[in-house]
Amino acid sequence: MRPSNFAKVLAICAISAEFSVSHAQSVTFSIDTQSQRSTISPLIYGYNAYADGTGRTGLDNQGGQANLQGLNLTSRRLGGNNMTSYNWENGVSNSGMDWCNSSNAGVSYATGAGAPNNNVGLAYYAPGVAIKTFHSQSVSLGTYSLLQLPAAGKLPKDIVNLNPPGLCNGAQLWQSAPGASNIDVNRWVNIVNDKPASAGTLTLTPVVNDGNVYIDEEINFLMKNFGPASSAKGVKGYELDNEPDLWHLWPSQYGEGTHPLLYPTLTTVADVLQKNLNLATTVKRMDSTAETYGPAVSGYLGLFSLWAVWDGSQTRQPGDWTTYNVEPYLTNKTGDRYRYNGMTFANVYLDKMRKASVSAGHRLLDTLSFHYYPQASNSPADRVQAARSLWDANYVEPSWITQPGYGFTDGRGLQLIPKLKQAVADFYPGTKLAVTEYDFGGKTDITGAIAQADALGAFGRQGVYLASYFGDVEAYIAAAFKLYRNYDGNKSVFPEVSVKAVSTNNNNGTVYAAVSAKDPTTLHVIAINRLSSPLTASMQIKNPTAFKNVQTWGVDAKSQSITQRSGVSGVVNNTFSYTLPALSVMHFVLKP
């Protein structure tokens, strides 16, 4: 989950652990190009468009259009706490606890829509200018757009102060000037998913002072400008709001949540389910070809029970949790309490969406989405291992989640993606997976590139449909993306057919491999050295034909730039050795 005041909730259960790596300096990578073949979704190479908080706007937010084109990424998400409160009619959004519960022009300004107009009443921007700007940028970049829609129940009506102070704590707040404040009901308007006939037909020029914002009208606006999702330029996906497990006003000792004024009560499972179902129904009614994503919970606790406060007994959970904390959601009646590593809410959500889809006669949820901010990635030593919690049963991260006796994994590896794939298979087959926010840290550190490259490899091999990095894709994070999407400067990519690749010691080094349907004779290998010393890797490849030529590109602690490395001296019977530099990621391209 994204670092925030909610971290206070987890601080009481933090544990310390010394991390050590094996002193072995060799590893064997075994690759079989004809085994475990699966398609890698291109959408895993994505990012959240406006997430860095630097004040840069539009495409400059991610280092400019040239940087983005050089990254050759495939998907973009417009989402986050501010989008929970984005009023498409006039461009106002509310920052919640990210910035003193202020209503402001944050979303509109960040997308590149310009400064707000304070001379025309409530119409600070033309309707939908932020989402139109965002998706127009996606069209120009050739990327998939995932757009977050609001569901929590209220949106801000206006902006009290267009020129807020530079400080928040101890200074005048944007919405706490003398007079009206955020708590004033006149400062909020209602979310209405489906515009009633009594309010008139859908329009591109909505009434901004009627107390309601219509979501079907917002989707209609996008379809009129770009066409449906099935068209070349249509918005392809909609996310059913953001982090509902953190919307509410927490008890004071556990932090304040993200939107305590917008959603002033504790969320319940029933309310979140109903809001997601209602919004998904509206999306599919408006554009049956659009993909829906939900529930975008903030992390493991959201998947566990929607939300929970760890107090030693797991007693502080949603008020209606006992209704859902039952079979088949616990173990699918298998008796294996670790079948899902405790991620019971994910099972409830999938099952309820499946049943509602059956009643509706069509699928309402296309993709189960969640966020992942690892609990054990603050130090460089932890960070190089952290992505293994996404997939590796043998990796037990040093965090409260895996602590024996805490009731979560009890000393077992988290295996986040395989466990969620099991949940999908059991409760809503055919549902895809998306990690719509994640970050391992280390942007200016080679360990950041290692974690990012490991995550991208895992997303591809594990069959994740879409993933969106939350942050600015620059420095070592950019290097990791480029190793998959533009390793040679000519936009050459890691291909789309994952094949079997196994390491004898994932603690020291991990390997991913893929071939292309268009060029099946060429093999691509991503090799990761997690050690702070060189690692000799023995590559043993099973392939119908012999490889003779090997080219190598990589990044290590010496530079954030990807450079071409010296070639392999010789390949004998599709076997060769290569010494991976300390703390490095290498991309090998093997040809006959």
Secondary structure, 3 states (H helix, E strand, C coil): CCCCCCHHHHHCCCCCCCCCCCCCCEEEEEEECCCCCEECCHHHCEEECCCCCCCCCHHHHHCCHHHHHHHCCCEEEECCCHHHHCECCCCEEECHHHHCCCEECHHHHHHCCCCCCCCCCCCCCCCCHHHHHHHHHHHHHCCEEEEEECCCCEEECCCCCCCCCCCCCCCCCCCCCCCCCCCCHHHEEEEECCCCHHHCCCCCCCCCCCCEEEHHHHHHHHHHHHCCCCCCCCCCEEEECCCHHHCCCCCHHHCCCCCCCCCCCCCCHHHHHHHHHHHHHHHHHHCCCCEEEEEEECCHHHHHHCCCECCCCCCECCCCHHHHCCCCCCCCCCCCCCCCCCCHHHHHHHHHHHHHHHHHCCCCCCEEEEEECCCCCCCHHHHHHHHHHHCCCCCCCCCCCCCCCCCCCCCCCCCHHHHHHHHHHHHCCCCEEEEEEECCCCCCCHHHHHHHHHHHHHHHHHCCCEEEECCCCCHHHHHHHHHHHCCCCCCCCCCCEEEEEEECCCCCEEEEEEECCCCCCCEEEEEEECCCCCEEEEEEEECCCCCCEEEEEEEECCEEEEEEECCCCCCECCEEEEEECCCEEEEEEEEC
